[in-house]
Amino acid sequence: MNFLNNLYLLSLDAAPLLVMGLVLAGLMKAWIPNALLERQLGKPGIGSVIKAALFGAPMPLCSCGVLPVAMGLRRAGASKGATVSFLISTPETGVDSIALSYGLLGPVMTIARPIVAIANAIAAGLLTGWNDGKPASQAEAATTSCCSKRSAAPTKTSWREGLHYTFGRLLEDMLPWLLVGMLFAAAVQTFVPAAWLAEWGRGPLAMVVMVLVGIPMYICASASTPIAAGLLMAGVSPGAVLVFMLAGPASNIAAVGMVHKELGRRALVAYLGTVSTISIAAGLLLDQLVSLFNWEISGGQAHQHSMLPEWLAVAALVVLAVAAIKPLRQQTFGRLLNA
């Protein structure tokens, strides 16, 4: 019963941001020319990777909601390195989570979080794009996706066509991994309690545990912040808490599956390896600095709260359910978007 309740609550948390991500991806597809994206993010190298990291860092998207936007960028011409960079920097931080971090965790954690997030993104992007001489193209994206047997999407579309695409083909591509990820996340939340995490409070082993728990888990940057405050109050070190706040939002089972399918094995290794390594290194460094300078870091109000009204989350979940069932989607969305 707890598992089903956690699955429902996680679905409510994910649904509004996933809908927002699909809408944003559809509007980007319609309004941002593919040529512009390919010119800015399509060339392998440090320039496109840094641009993607800085472009994604302030966006208030979670590890679930960022997937359609990242996939849209890739299929519009972004390089593998830029796509991975955007995929990491966006969910690890954002204007909403930075504000919440300052209120619950104080200035030190608020500053450390976006700095390490951007470093994570750039490093992973460079590793992914190393020796990758071929920029992404619409044709390449079509052949590497599960939509390869279908015709490629047009370069220029209306906003209606963009939303048809993201709530149709794009959602179909993501749906199996999203379902697996949500089921796994609910299992982690049900059977791995925070009290157990608090027992592994300090040192490298604590940070490894945070990575192992955080990577497969679905949690948004904002939602991870009050949990982090609670972990601090339970005795977990600031460095281990930082690792949790980085590894949790940066990845989940859905993101892992999509990275492997869309970008390949090397991108997946760079994605997971960089998030794990740099997060742990940053956590160890933060604990050393806290000890050296006697910084006071303590959790504030550690209760988790919904950032959106429940009716809006339920409505978003219904929208996703309708969009996931093709006959219902064709009837409902077709009438709305063609009106």
N, C-alpha and C positions, 0 to 999 in steps of 0.2 A: 504493500500500500504506500509506503514511504517512497519507493522507487517511482510509482506512477505519479505521485504528487510532485516529486522533484522534476520528473519529465515534463509535467504540465507547466510548472513554474518556469523551468528553463525555456520551454517553448514560448511562453508569454514574454520572457525577457528578450528572446532572439527575434521574434516575429516583427515588431515594429522597425528594428534596425535593419533586418533583412529586406523588408519592403522598401525602406528608405534607400538601401543600397541598390536594389533593382531599379527603382525609379531614377536614381542618380545615374546609374549605368545607361539606362535608356535615353535620358536626356543628353548625356555626354555623347552617346552614339549619334544622336540626331544633330546636336549643335556644335560639337567640336570636330572639325575636319580630320579625317584619318591622316591626311598629309601632314598636318600640324603635329599630331601626336607622334607620327613616325619621324618627323624632323627633330623633335625635342627629345624623345625617349627611345627612338628606334636604333640609334647607333650604339654598338657595344662600346663600353668604356666608362670612365669615372664620371664624365659629365652627365650622362643620362641617369646614372645610378643616383648621384647626389640630387639631381632635380626631382626624381621620383620620391626619394626619402623626404625631402623638404616639402614637396607637394602633398604627401600623405600625412605627415606628422600632425598638423592641426585638425584634420578631418575627424569628426565624431562618429567613426564607424568601428564596429567590433570585429572580432576575428571571423564572425559569420557574415556580417553585412559587407565586409570588404571584398569577399570572394567575387560577387558579380562585377564589381567595379574593376578589380584587378584583371579578371578574365576579359572584360570589355576592352581594357587598355591593351592587353596582349594581342587580342584579335584585331585591334585597330592599328597595330604596328609597333607596339613597345617591345624592346629587347627583353630577353630572358632576365638579364641582370636588373633592368629597371623594374620589371614586373615583380620580382622577388623583393627588391628594395621597397617598393610601394606596399607590398603585401605584409611586410614586417613593421614598417614605421607607422602605418595607419592605425592598426588596432592597439599597439603598445602604448600609444599616448593620444592626446586630443585636447582641444580647448576645454571640454567638459570635465575630463578626468584630471587635468592639471588644476582646475579650480577646486575640485573636490579633494585632491591630494593636499593642497595648501590648508584647507579647512580641517582635515582629519589627521594629517601626518606631519605638517610643518614645512618650513622652507627647504631644509636639506633634501628630503625625499622628493619634494616638488621639483627641485633643480636637477637632481640626479636622474630622475625617471626619463624625461625627454632626451637628455644628453646621451644616455646609454641606448635608448631606443633608436636614435638616429645613427649612432655608431654601429649597432647591430645591423640595421638595414643596409648601410653602405658596405660593410664588410661582406655580408651575405650576397649582396648584388654583385660586388666585384668578383667574389669566388665563383658565382654562377656564370658570369659573363666572361671569365678568363678563357682566352683562346677560342672564344665563340665569335667567329668572323662573320656570321650571317645574321643580318638584322631581321627582325620579325616582319612578316608580310601577311597580307590578308590570305593569300593562297596557302602559305605555310601554316597559318593558324587553322585554316579549314581542314588541312590534311592531318594535323596532329590532334584534332578534337574528335569527340565521338559523333560530331555532326558532319564528318568528312564525306559521307555519302550524299549529303544534301548540297544544294548550290550555295555558294558563298553569299553573305549578306551584301547588299549594295553599299557603295562607299558613302553615299549621301542619302539620308532618310529623314522623314518627318518625325515629330515627337511621337505620333501615334504608332508609326512603324517601329520606332525605337523601343517603346513600351511593349508592343507585341513581341518583339524579339527577346527582351530580357525576361518577361513573365512567361514566355513560351520556351523557346529553344534553350536559352541560358539557364533557366530554372530546371529544365529537364536534365541538363548536363550535371547540375549540382545536386539534385535531389537525393540520389542514393547515398552520396557521401554525407550530406546533411543529416539524413535519418540515422546513419551509423554513428555519426558524431554526437548527436543528441542523446541517443541511447547509451553510448559509452560515458558521456558526461554525467548523465543521471546516475549511472552505476557508481562512478567515482564519488559523486556528492553523497550518495546514499551509504556507501560502504567504507569511505575513507574520511572519518570525522576530523574536524579541526583540532580536537583535543589530542588526537594521535600525532598530528603535525607538530603541535606545540612541544611534544616530548623530544622531537629532533630539532631543538631550537637553535643550535649554534655550530659554526664550523663548516668545512667543505662537505661533510656528509649531509648536513641539514640542507645545503643548497642543492646537492644532487637529488635529494628526496623532493625538494620543491620543483625541480625541473621535471622529474619523472611523473609527479602528480599534475603539474601545470600544463605540460605540453599536450596531453590528450584531452584536457578538460576544456569545455566551452565556458568562457567567462569574459565579459567585456571589461575594458580598462576601468570604466566608472564603477562597475559592480565589484571589481577586485579591490577597490580602494577601502571600503568599509571592512571587508574581510581582512585586508592587510592591517588595518588599525586594530582589529580584534586579535590577530596573531601577535602584534607587538605587545599588546596588553597581557597576552598569555605567556610572554617570555621569549618569543622567537626574536632572533637578532635582526637589526635593521637590514643587514646584508642579505640574509635569507628571505626576508620579506620583499626586498627589491627584486630578487630572483623570481619570486612567485608573481609579482606584478608585471614582470617582463615576459616570462615564459608562458603564463596562463593566457593572456590576451593575444600573444603573437601567433599562437597555433592551436589547432585542434585536429581531430581525426578527419573532419571534412576538408580542412585546408591541406593536410598532408596528402590525402588522396588526390585532390585536384592538382597540387603542385607536381606530383609524380606523373599524372596523366597528361597534363598540359605542357609541362616544361622538362620532364625527364628526370632520370635518377640523379644526375650530378646536381641539378638544381635542388632536389629534395635533400641530398646530403649537405649541401651548403646551407640550406634553409635551417634544418634542424641542428646541424653542427655549430653554426655560428650563434644561433639563439642560445644554445646551451652553454657554449664556451665563454662567450663574451658576458652573458648574464652572470655566470658564476664568478668570473674574474672581477666584474664590477661589484658583485656582492662582497667578495673578500676584501677588495680595496675599500669599500665603504665601511666595513667593520673596523678595518685598521685605522681609517681616518677618524671615525667616531671615538675609538679608544685613544688615539693620539691627541686629539683636540678636545676631548671630553664634551662632545656635542650631546645635547639632550634631545632625544627623539622618542616620543611616546605617542601611542594611539589616542585619538580623540574619541568621538562618539562612534562606537564600533557596531552599530546596528546597520544591517543591510536594508535599504529601502528602495522601493520602486521609483524610478525616475519619471515614469509616465503613468497616467491614470489607467486603471485596469480595463476600462471599456475600450480604450484605444488599442491596448495590447491584444484583447480578444478579437477586435475587429480586424487587426492586421493578421492574426492567426487564421481567421476565416478567409481572408483574401488569399493567403498562401495555399490554404486547403483547396479552394476553388481553382486557383491557377495550376495546382499540381494535377488535377483531374482533367484530362484533355477535353472531353465532351462538354463539361461544365465551363471550362475556360473559353472554349470557342463560342459558346452561347452567351455567357455573361460578359466577358471582356470584349468580344466582338461587337456586341451592341453598344457598350459604353464608349469604346474607342472610336467607333464609326459613327457615333451620334453627331 
